[in-house]
Amino acid sequence: MMTTDARKCTALPALMTLCLGVAAMFSVTTQAAEAAQTMTNLPASATTLSSEQQAIPLIAAFMATSDMPHLNAALNQGLDAGLTISETREILVQLYAYVGFPRSLNALNELMTVVQARQQRGIDDAPGREPGREPGRAIPTGDELLAAGTANQTRISGGPVKGPVFEFAPVINRFLQTHLFGDIFERDNLDWQSRELATVGALAATPGVESQLRSHMAASLRVGLSAAQLRQVTELLKKHGDAQTAERANTALTQALAASGA
């Protein structure tokens, strides 16, 4: 029974990951000026990752591999660096769409353990804020959610998403638009750069999803992360993770940069 439940829990996330990668391959490319215009509200590119950002791909990679001892250390690193509890929790919630509910639930339980242990040591981590709490920034629902998710998908993918897989199974794109890019990406307690850093870290640690990893390297560039910052991600994964994870990340970055002409 547990095996069947696990398959059910991981089927949709796996399909989401597959479709996002396919979406990038079949997406319509926009002009560079148009892309720059749509990204004006995103943080500007920098040359190095902040201390908070450095912890994110490590948290994601260790969550994806269910490496709890290293995840525990990475969670402490992130909180020490200044990630709020809300931001750290959001990373683990988002990643269920890429690595499955079981790993997300286990990682959230580990975060609870970490926070409680830190409280017992007298460390008072900032709780952060809940999503949609800024004035005039409520998370949309219904048709407004679909419209917002479609717009988010288009911006992150670099153009309207279309292709044979979406003609064959149109409902999966609606799931992507309303849930992944709607419900999740409309949650404003974690910025898009952090979301992409988390996704890159998780996919790099997951064998067999190289095309999706390449797509998310390209998406990371679109949301304002620089090539230098993404190279730093590969170095962090090599130093703190494993060689194969770092190699997959480096290959994907090289391919994404070549495709972008950078």
Legacy VTK file of the C-alpha trace (Angstrom):
# vtk DataFile Version 3.0
C-alpha trace
ASCII
DATASET POLYDATA
POINTS 262 float
0.000 0.000 0.000
2.809 2.411 0.826
4.494 1.681 -2.528
1.292 2.422 -4.427
0.770 5.655 -2.500
4.315 6.741 -3.232
3.805 6.171 -6.940
0.666 8.280 -6.848
2.430 11.019 -4.919
5.350 11.209 -7.334
3.559 10.739 -10.673
2.312 14.308 -11.105
5.549 15.949 -9.917
7.542 13.806 -12.339
5.219 14.729 -15.175
5.449 18.423 -14.213
9.215 18.214 -14.432
9.068 16.420 -17.776
6.638 18.897 -19.282
8.548 21.966 -18.173
11.636 20.631 -19.900
9.704 19.781 -23.046
8.024 23.169 -22.862
11.345 24.925 -23.008
12.400 22.903 -26.046
9.237 23.761 -27.978
8.626 27.268 -26.663
8.464 30.265 -28.950
11.567 32.432 -28.522
10.913 36.083 -27.782
13.061 39.038 -28.779
15.727 40.019 -26.262
14.223 43.454 -25.757
10.827 41.988 -24.966
12.360 39.552 -22.503
14.228 42.339 -20.757
11.053 44.397 -20.515
9.081 41.603 -18.879
11.782 41.114 -16.257
12.079 44.705 -15.077
10.567 43.925 -11.680
13.083 41.170 -10.920
16.331 41.693 -8.956
19.300 42.720 -11.072
22.037 40.211 -11.845
25.059 40.103 -9.569
28.411 38.377 -9.874
28.233 36.322 -6.679
25.521 34.607 -4.707
24.548 36.031 -1.339
25.161 33.840 1.699
21.440 33.039 1.788
21.425 32.067 -1.894
24.456 29.812 -1.464
22.521 27.586 0.919
19.489 27.131 -1.347
20.853 24.720 -4.001
22.487 22.653 -1.256
19.214 22.387 0.657
17.488 21.359 -2.557
20.107 18.816 -3.611
20.157 17.050 -0.253
16.360 17.056 -0.108
16.220 15.482 -3.587
18.539 12.660 -2.510
16.941 12.227 0.932
20.357 12.835 2.514
19.047 13.907 5.904
22.374 14.475 7.730
23.586 16.828 4.989
20.129 18.385 4.651
20.194 19.133 8.364
23.551 20.883 7.974
22.372 22.826 4.901
19.206 23.959 6.671
21.284 25.229 9.585
23.607 26.956 7.118
20.679 28.693 5.437
19.103 29.845 8.691
22.482 31.024 9.986
22.928 33.004 6.768
19.612 34.783 7.216
16.969 32.726 5.436
13.705 33.081 7.321
11.730 30.065 8.446
9.038 30.988 5.916
11.537 31.156 3.030
13.193 27.881 4.001
9.841 26.161 4.376
8.735 27.505 0.983
11.790 25.987 -0.717
10.812 22.561 0.591
7.144 23.037 -0.290
7.888 24.110 -3.868
10.176 21.179 -4.533
7.411 18.623 -4.120
6.541 19.545 -7.731
9.991 18.370 -8.850
11.014 15.545 -6.517
7.704 14.374 -5.043
5.531 14.692 -1.960
7.353 12.036 0.117
10.694 13.839 -0.057
9.023 17.194 0.547
7.220 15.917 3.638
10.375 14.293 4.998
12.363 17.479 4.439
9.702 19.614 6.129
9.845 17.289 9.108
13.631 17.728 9.187
13.202 21.518 9.101
10.833 21.302 12.072
13.484 19.317 13.940
16.174 21.862 13.049
14.071 24.854 14.123
13.135 23.207 17.422
16.768 22.291 18.155
17.882 25.837 17.405
15.189 27.241 19.695
16.426 24.983 22.472
19.922 26.434 21.934
18.499 29.933 22.262
18.571 30.798 18.551
15.573 32.863 17.549
15.262 32.541 13.758
13.183 35.143 11.945
9.791 33.652 11.093
9.444 35.656 7.873
6.104 36.461 6.346
3.370 34.364 4.880
2.599 34.676 1.137
0.055 37.192 -0.106
0.239 39.367 2.987
1.479 42.513 1.263
-1.229 45.144 0.645
-2.958 44.480 -2.647
-1.013 41.225 -3.176
-3.561 38.504 -2.513
-2.983 35.207 -4.342
-5.482 35.027 -7.239
-8.011 32.265 -7.718
-10.097 30.854 -10.560
-9.641 32.429 -13.981
-7.336 35.077 -12.507
-5.054 32.324 -11.226
-4.916 30.718 -14.685
-4.102 34.075 -16.276
-1.396 34.837 -13.706
0.114 31.358 -14.006
0.153 31.537 -17.796
1.910 34.909 -17.649
4.471 33.549 -15.160
5.086 30.481 -17.326
5.625 32.643 -20.405
8.111 34.917 -18.632
10.128 32.064 -17.141
10.092 29.947 -20.320
11.018 32.880 -22.567
7.840 32.773 -24.659
4.412 31.137 -24.942
4.672 27.426 -24.205
3.454 25.046 -26.889
4.470 21.774 -28.489
3.360 18.227 -29.347
3.177 17.029 -25.742
0.667 19.789 -24.913
-1.375 18.988 -27.992
-1.382 15.332 -26.950
-2.253 16.085 -23.289
-3.557 19.683 -23.013
-4.590 19.198 -19.397
-0.972 18.906 -18.212
-0.229 22.431 -19.384
-3.304 23.676 -17.546
-2.008 21.965 -14.406
1.355 23.646 -14.929
-0.240 27.053 -15.492
-2.750 26.971 -12.655
-0.785 25.059 -10.034
2.984 25.203 -10.543
3.176 28.661 -12.118
-0.024 29.862 -10.477
-0.520 28.518 -6.958
3.201 28.144 -6.265
4.938 30.925 -8.202
2.314 33.479 -7.142
3.337 32.904 -3.538
5.471 35.969 -2.880
7.349 34.867 0.226
10.177 33.546 -1.961
11.565 35.388 -4.986
11.931 33.774 -8.394
15.715 33.667 -8.296
15.551 31.639 -5.092
12.930 29.360 -6.624
15.135 28.680 -9.643
18.211 28.082 -7.475
16.198 25.484 -5.569
14.956 23.809 -8.737
18.437 23.706 -10.266
19.878 22.152 -7.117
17.181 19.485 -6.944
17.353 18.571 -10.633
21.157 18.488 -10.641
20.999 15.875 -7.882
18.475 13.805 -9.870
19.877 11.570 -12.637
17.853 11.307 -15.839
16.383 14.827 -15.961
19.241 16.563 -17.753
17.009 18.266 -20.332
14.857 19.755 -17.584
17.970 20.869 -15.703
19.203 22.605 -18.854
15.813 24.328 -19.212
15.985 25.589 -15.635
19.528 26.867 -16.103
18.141 28.949 -18.961
15.196 30.017 -16.804
17.630 31.055 -14.064
19.310 33.418 -16.514
15.919 34.821 -17.509
14.947 35.655 -13.935
18.151 37.619 -13.398
20.783 35.209 -12.125
24.131 35.725 -13.830
26.368 33.148 -15.470
28.933 33.826 -12.724
26.373 33.091 -10.012
25.328 29.850 -11.699
28.957 28.791 -12.036
29.204 29.378 -8.295
26.269 26.992 -7.871
28.201 24.268 -9.693
31.231 24.920 -7.489
29.129 24.716 -4.321
27.600 21.432 -5.468
31.070 20.064 -6.215
32.442 21.155 -2.845
29.539 20.096 -0.648
27.650 17.576 -2.775
29.024 14.965 -5.136
30.967 15.045 -8.390
28.148 13.724 -10.573
25.677 16.328 -9.322
28.179 19.093 -10.030
29.013 17.650 -13.444
25.355 17.558 -14.462
24.923 21.158 -13.331
28.045 22.340 -15.152
27.054 20.593 -18.390
23.555 22.054 -18.256
24.908 25.546 -17.626
27.384 25.287 -20.502
24.593 24.200 -22.852
22.227 26.924 -21.648
24.864 29.610 -22.125
25.718 28.320 -25.592
22.033 28.357 -26.574
21.662 31.926 -25.304
24.730 33.109 -27.163
26.422 34.206 -23.943
LINES 1 263
262 0 1 2 3 4 5 6 7 8 9 10 11 12 13 14 15 16 17 18 19 20 21 22 23 24 25 26 27 28 29 30 31 32 33 34 35 36 37 38 39 40 41 42 43 44 45 46 47 48 49 50 51 52 53 54 55 56 57 58 59 60 61 62 63 64 65 66 67 68 69 70 71 72 73 74 75 76 77 78 79 80 81 82 83 84 85 86 87 88 89 90 91 92 93 94 95 96 97 98 99 100 101 102 103 104 105 106 107 108 109 110 111 112 113 114 115 116 117 118 119 120 121 122 123 124 125 126 127 128 129 130 131 132 133 134 135 136 137 138 139 140 141 142 143 144 145 146 147 148 149 150 151 152 153 154 155 156 157 158 159 160 161 162 163 164 165 166 167 168 169 170 171 172 173 174 175 176 177 178 179 180 181 182 183 184 185 186 187 188 189 190 191 192 193 194 195 196 197 198 199 200 201 202 203 204 205 206 207 208 209 210 211 212 213 214 215 216 217 218 219 220 221 222 223 224 225 226 227 228 229 230 231 232 233 234 235 236 237 238 239 240 241 242 243 244 245 246 247 248 249 250 251 252 253 254 255 256 257 258 259 260 261
